[in-house]
Amino acid sequence: MNDMKIAVYDKVANVTLHTDFHLKFGEDLAVVSEQMTLLFLKTNNGWRIVHEHHSELNKTEE
């Protein structure tokens, strides 16, 4: 994970970051680079994720 940014607005927080998921299918490995956004809500029991979104970052030519 990198480029993490956190913005807190009272009882709501927005977190954005870049991440690489390493997925293995049998002997094959795929790496998916994504921009990830998490939306948190502060409750009586602490912070809870209420929404999650993933967008694949542009693929580069090899």
Secondary structure, DSSP 8 states (H G I E B T S, - for coil): -EEEEEEEETTEEEEEEEEEEEEEETTEEEEEEEEEEEEEEEETTEEEEEEEEEEE------
